């Protein structure tokens, strides 16, 4: 069902500083910042040869990652994202095995313009897991 690792997401309190670290200290290609109001975040993507790193900061106090940052002021690993060919079929298979899809269960359009869903971390070995349809 799952394909390749699409990205690993890291929450930061300062998107510009985090992007500069990857760009300047590590020599990585970093995208321009992108606001995603429907997800409550602002993001950049660090392009790697085999995957991406998504750096995220809260977009306002109502952001779903604001609580994560409050508990982890230095930021940290937030979720992993795997590619799937059919997001609805993947969600159905996971739900049939007892996993909980977060939100209303309907895919939303993610940062790459493709449908995404999140699976509850308690049902994925403690890791918040995003699925992205490719």
Backbone as CSV, one residue per row, in Angstrom:
resi,resn,N_x,N_y,N_z,CA_x,CA_y,CA_z,C_x,C_y,C_z
1,UNK,0.811,-1.185,0.000,0.000,0.000,0.000,0.861,1.258,0.000
2,UNK,1.758,1.427,0.990,2.531,2.672,1.025,3.685,2.605,0.039
3,UNK,3.995,3.761,-0.468,5.117,3.902,-1.384,6.299,4.520,-0.673
4,UNK,6.939,5.402,-1.375,8.159,5.987,-0.812,7.867,7.015,0.276
5,UNK,8.883,7.311,1.071,8.812,8.362,2.069,8.786,9.688,1.326
6,UNK,7.722,10.456,1.480,7.606,11.732,0.792,8.364,12.815,1.531
7,UNK,8.154,12.906,2.851,8.889,13.892,3.642,8.813,13.572,5.127
8,UNK,9.713,14.211,5.856,9.719,14.216,7.305,9.471,15.668,7.698
9,UNK,8.528,15.904,8.614,8.165,17.268,8.990,8.718,17.620,10.367
10,UNK,9.278,18.818,10.445,9.874,19.335,11.671,9.221,20.671,11.997
11,UNK,8.771,20.826,13.239,8.191,22.081,13.698,9.309,22.966,14.220
12,UNK,9.216,24.245,13.894,10.181,25.225,14.356,9.446,26.495,14.763
13,UNK,10.019,27.237,15.666,9.444,28.519,16.054,9.909,29.655,15.181
14,UNK,10.921,29.400,14.339,11.464,30.449,13.470,11.798,29.816,12.118
15,UNK,10.865,29.926,11.196,11.016,29.275,9.892,12.227,29.807,9.130
16,UNK,12.445,31.104,9.175,13.577,31.685,8.435,14.909,31.159,8.955
17,UNK,15.057,31.092,10.278,16.311,30.597,10.860,16.521,29.119,10.544
18,UNK,15.452,28.330,10.615,15.569,26.901,10.309,15.919,26.699,8.841
19,UNK,15.275,27.459,7.949,15.570,27.351,6.518,17.014,27.748,6.239
20,UNK,17.483,28.803,6.897,18.867,29.256,6.706,19.863,28.193,7.159
21,UNK,19.554,27.489,8.234,20.442,26.421,8.714,20.612,25.346,7.643
22,UNK,19.496,24.890,7.074,19.576,23.859,6.036,20.235,24.385,4.766
23,UNK,19.927,25.625,4.398,20.461,26.208,3.166,21.939,26.567,3.331
24,UNK,22.278,27.298,4.388,23.620,27.861,4.525,24.614,26.897,5.167
25,UNK,24.201,26.218,6.214,25.124,25.316,6.909,25.216,23.955,6.232
26,UNK,24.102,23.472,5.669,24.092,22.137,5.076,24.125,22.152,3.551
27,UNK,23.965,23.316,2.951,24.051,23.430,1.495,22.871,22.852,0.738
28,UNK,21.716,22.774,1.382,20.537,22.185,0.737,19.745,23.241,-0.021
29,UNK,19.015,22.790,-1.027,18.065,23.654,-1.736,16.812,23.754,-0.872
30,UNK,16.371,24.988,-0.629,15.215,25.239,0.226,14.205,26.066,-0.557
31,UNK,12.944,25.644,-0.532,11.895,26.366,-1.251,11.609,27.709,-0.574
32,UNK,10.848,28.522,-1.256,10.365,29.764,-0.659,9.278,29.421,0.360
33,UNK,9.095,30.256,1.381,8.028,30.004,2.352,6.655,30.021,1.688
34,UNK,5.786,29.169,2.189,4.427,29.046,1.666,3.470,29.016,2.848
35,UNK,2.503,29.933,2.865,1.479,29.926,3.905,0.366,28.975,3.495
36,UNK,-0.042,28.136,4.423,-1.145,27.199,4.202,-2.214,27.468,5.262
37,UNK,-3.016,28.523,5.078,-3.989,28.898,6.107,-4.967,27.782,6.456
38,UNK,-5.332,26.940,5.477,-6.276,25.863,5.758,-5.682,24.803,6.679
39,UNK,-4.353,24.784,6.805,-3.676,23.854,7.713,-3.086,24.571,8.929
40,UNK,-3.135,25.904,8.922,-2.636,26.682,10.053,-1.129,26.710,10.179
41,UNK,-0.419,26.554,9.053,1.044,26.531,9.096,1.640,27.337,7.950
42,UNK,2.891,27.673,8.138,3.734,28.219,7.072,4.880,27.244,6.926
43,UNK,5.245,26.901,5.685,6.209,25.829,5.460,7.260,26.217,4.424
44,UNK,8.382,25.526,4.502,9.361,25.456,3.409,9.716,23.987,3.264
45,UNK,10.170,23.622,2.080,10.623,22.253,1.847,12.098,22.264,1.515
46,UNK,12.832,21.408,2.210,14.252,21.191,1.954,14.320,20.007,1.003
47,UNK,14.860,20.235,-0.181,14.930,19.181,-1.203,16.187,18.351,-0.999
48,UNK,16.002,17.050,-0.874,17.105,16.109,-0.737,17.074,15.165,-1.936
49,UNK,18.156,14.461,-2.223,18.147,13.565,-3.383,17.076,12.475,-3.321
50,UNK,16.723,12.021,-2.112,15.801,10.885,-2.003,14.481,11.205,-1.314
51,UNK,14.320,12.423,-0.783,13.080,12.808,-0.097,13.121,14.298,0.187
52,UNK,12.243,14.769,1.059,12.211,16.168,1.462,12.096,16.251,2.980
53,UNK,12.497,17.404,3.514,12.235,17.748,4.902,11.308,18.957,4.847
54,UNK,10.184,18.864,5.537,9.246,19.978,5.627,9.502,20.694,6.948
55,UNK,9.821,21.976,6.871,9.966,22.796,8.064,8.684,23.590,8.217
56,UNK,8.081,23.540,9.404,6.783,24.180,9.628,6.843,25.096,10.839
57,UNK,6.131,26.230,10.728,5.915,27.070,11.896,4.427,27.386,11.967
58,UNK,3.922,27.641,13.180,2.500,27.951,13.312,2.139,29.221,12.548
59,UNK,0.968,29.210,11.974,0.419,30.388,11.299,-0.706,30.891,12.206
60,UNK,-0.314,31.652,13.216,-1.279,32.167,14.183,-1.416,31.273,15.392
61,UNK,-2.083,31.809,16.401,-2.215,31.097,17.676,-3.161,29.911,17.608
62,UNK,-4.052,29.887,16.634,-4.987,28.769,16.495,-4.434,27.616,15.690
63,UNK,-3.165,27.677,15.340,-2.537,26.632,14.536,-2.559,25.294,15.260
64,UNK,-2.799,24.194,14.522,-2.775,22.878,15.165,-1.392,22.483,15.681
65,UNK,-0.342,23.165,15.244,0.991,22.824,15.759,1.454,23.780,16.865
66,UNK,0.619,24.766,17.232,0.986,25.697,18.303,1.183,24.950,19.621
67,UNK,0.317,23.983,19.901,0.449,23.194,21.123,1.715,22.361,21.141
68,UNK,2.073,21.821,19.979,3.315,21.044,19.866,4.501,21.934,20.224
69,UNK,4.504,23.151,19.682,5.613,24.073,19.934,5.625,24.535,21.389
70,UNK,4.448,24.692,21.997,4.386,25.070,23.409,5.017,23.987,24.287
71,UNK,4.782,22.711,23.931,5.353,21.598,24.697,6.818,21.360,24.358
72,UNK,7.219,21.776,23.144,8.590,21.558,22.659,9.115,22.883,22.109
73,UNK,9.501,23.825,22.988,9.879,25.171,22.536,11.031,25.200,21.524
74,UNK,11.880,24.181,21.545,12.979,24.131,20.576,12.525,23.545,19.242
75,UNK,11.264,23.108,19.160,10.771,22.451,17.956,11.073,20.967,18.004
76,UNK,10.906,20.309,16.875,11.219,18.890,16.822,10.451,18.163,15.747
77,UNK,10.700,16.872,15.670,10.058,16.012,14.677,8.557,15.976,14.921
78,UNK,7.775,16.230,13.883,6.321,16.286,14.016,5.614,15.097,13.372
79,UNK,5.946,14.793,12.102,5.298,13.663,11.435,6.136,13.165,10.264
80,UNK,5.762,11.988,9.789,6.336,11.443,8.560,5.209,11.323,7.545
81,UNK,5.551,11.445,6.270,4.556,11.378,5.202,4.967,10.321,4.194
82,UNK,4.029,9.390,3.941,4.251,8.337,2.956,3.333,8.556,1.762
83,UNK,3.802,8.184,0.604,3.007,8.274,-0.612,2.133,7.036,-0.759
84,UNK,0.921,7.243,-1.261,0.004,6.148,-1.573,-0.620,6.427,-2.933
85,UNK,-0.994,5.375,-3.629,-1.601,5.529,-4.939,-3.064,5.927,-4.875
86,UNK,-3.778,5.454,-3.857,-5.209,5.736,-3.700,-5.451,6.034,-2.226
87,UNK,-5.592,7.294,-1.899,-5.679,7.696,-0.495,-6.925,7.162,0.193
88,UNK,-8.031,7.102,-0.523,-9.266,6.597,0.088,-9.152,5.091,0.379
89,UNK,-8.563,4.355,-0.530,-8.364,2.922,-0.307,-7.396,2.690,0.851
90,UNK,-6.341,3.497,0.918,-5.365,3.370,2.007,-6.037,3.670,3.344
91,UNK,-6.852,4.736,3.390,-7.556,5.088,4.625,-8.513,3.968,5.033
92,UNK,-9.230,3.406,4.073,-10.167,2.318,4.372,-9.435,1.105,4.928
93,UNK,-8.289,0.776,4.342,-7.509,-0.368,4.816,-7.009,-0.124,6.230
94,UNK,-6.529,1.082,6.492,-6.047,1.409,7.835,-7.192,1.371,8.850
95,UNK,-8.329,1.963,8.477,-9.475,1.970,9.387,-9.969,0.549,9.659
96,UNK,-9.922,-0.310,8.645,-10.326,-1.708,8.827,-9.403,-2.422,9.814
97,UNK,-8.164,-1.954,9.909,-7.217,-2.559,10.853,-7.272,-1.878,12.221
98,UNK,-8.169,-0.883,12.376,-8.342,-0.233,13.675,-7.703,1.133,13.803
99,UNK,-7.032,1.614,12.785,-6.383,2.926,12.852,-7.412,4.039,12.672
100,UNK,-7.174,5.150,13.354,-8.074,6.298,13.284,-7.519,7.366,12.349
101,UNK,-8.341,7.766,11.380,-8.009,8.897,10.512,-8.432,10.151,11.260
102,UNK,-7.541,11.135,11.328,-7.848,12.362,12.060,-8.774,13.274,11.260
103,UNK,-9.398,14.208,11.958,-10.319,15.137,11.314,-11.626,14.444,10.986
104,UNK,-12.225,14.873,9.891,-13.509,14.290,9.496,-13.347,13.055,8.617
105,UNK,-12.103,12.630,8.408,-11.845,11.433,7.609,-11.746,11.688,6.122
106,UNK,-12.055,12.904,5.702,-11.978,13.256,4.283,-10.606,13.837,3.958
107,UNK,-10.025,13.444,2.830,-8.742,14.027,2.425,-8.873,15.536,2.230
108,UNK,-7.798,16.234,2.555,-7.694,17.671,2.294,-6.527,17.875,1.349
109,UNK,-6.491,18.990,0.698,-5.387,19.286,-0.211,-4.203,19.791,0.610
110,UNK,-3.049,19.144,0.419,-1.850,19.486,1.168,-0.965,20.484,0.446
111,UNK,0.223,20.666,0.961,1.175,21.661,0.453,1.597,21.407,-0.986
112,UNK,1.538,20.169,-1.430,1.941,19.843,-2.800,0.765,19.832,-3.768
113,UNK,-0.409,20.291,-3.284,-1.592,20.314,-4.138,-2.235,18.962,-4.338
114,UNK,-1.914,18.007,-3.471,-2.436,16.642,-3.574,-3.214,16.287,-2.311
115,UNK,-4.145,15.331,-2.394,-4.924,14.935,-1.220,-4.041,14.308,-0.139
116,UNK,-4.311,14.697,1.119,-3.580,14.163,2.269,-4.547,13.798,3.385
117,UNK,-4.132,12.867,4.225,-4.824,12.469,5.450,-3.782,12.231,6.530
118,UNK,-4.198,12.369,7.784,-3.319,12.054,8.909,-3.914,10.906,9.700
119,UNK,-3.047,10.014,10.162,-3.431,8.860,10.968,-2.960,9.106,12.400
120,UNK,-3.817,8.807,13.356,-3.527,9.068,14.770,-2.219,8.393,15.182
121,UNK,-1.350,9.127,15.890,-0.060,8.531,16.294,-0.199,7.309,17.197
122,UNK,-1.240,7.257,18.016,-1.410,6.088,18.894,-1.674,4.819,18.110
123,UNK,-2.103,4.972,16.856,-2.377,3.810,16.017,-1.225,3.500,15.059
124,UNK,-0.165,4.304,15.136,0.979,4.142,14.229,2.286,4.110,15.014
125,UNK,2.286,3.406,16.131,3.505,3.242,16.919,4.036,4.529,17.516
126,UNK,3.148,5.478,17.787,3.563,6.726,18.411,3.983,7.812,17.431
127,UNK,3.809,7.575,16.129,4.259,8.542,15.114,3.050,9.082,14.352
128,UNK,2.858,10.399,14.388,1.836,11.007,13.556,2.226,10.733,12.108
129,UNK,1.295,10.167,11.347,1.596,9.724,9.985,0.663,10.389,8.999
130,UNK,1.252,10.990,7.977,0.499,11.599,6.899,0.579,10.693,5.685
131,UNK,-0.525,10.565,4.986,-0.542,9.871,3.694,-0.826,10.910,2.626
132,UNK,-0.081,10.854,1.527,-0.288,11.778,0.409,-0.507,10.971,-0.848
133,UNK,-1.578,11.255,-1.553,-1.866,10.550,-2.802,-0.973,11.096,-3.917
134,UNK,-0.342,10.175,-4.642,0.522,10.584,-5.767,-0.003,10.000,-7.059
